[in-house]
Amino acid sequence: MQSLVFCGCFCVFVLGAAQLFAEQEPKQATCCNVTGHWRSEQGSMLQLTSAGPEVRGVYHTAVETVLGASGHNRESKVVGVVGDGPQPAFAFSVLWAKGSCSSWVGQCFLLPGGGQILKTLWMLRSVAESSLDNWESTRLGEDQFIFVGHMEGRDGH
């Protein structure tokens, strides 16, 4: 009789523990959400909020072509758009303090295991002194941003 009671108690304990752990497992995301905090491969930080097709936020750059080109705090506002779907395309731009402009176009992807990544192509347009300097005023590249955290109190796309 004691072994039957022990077995019953043990089974209840195991089932209860399994239920507790099942409730604590993170839910797998089904939609890549651009809202949140992101870090680029170069260490730049991107904070985005989306509302419908609009994207707004702040970009804090870790790199500059010329010292001071992005302003004293190396930060600027982000304005852009985002599409619909589980892994939406997006575009956003930044106007820097000294007049140059950067734009990114890319797509938000879900990673195996539940992570998110923004894969982008970027263009930086620096202000040219004259049309003769035009050829050296545009730079192109590729970057990716890894999701590093949610924004408190915000639900986005």
Secondary structure, DSSP 8 states (H G I E B T S, - for coil): -HHHHHHHHHHHHHHHHHHHHHHHS----SS----EEEEETTS-EEEEEEETTEEEEEEE-S--SSTTTT-TTSEEEEEEEE--SSS-EEEEEEE-TTS-EEEEEEEEEE-TTS-EEEEEEEEEE---SSGGGGGGSEEEEEEEEEEEE--TT----
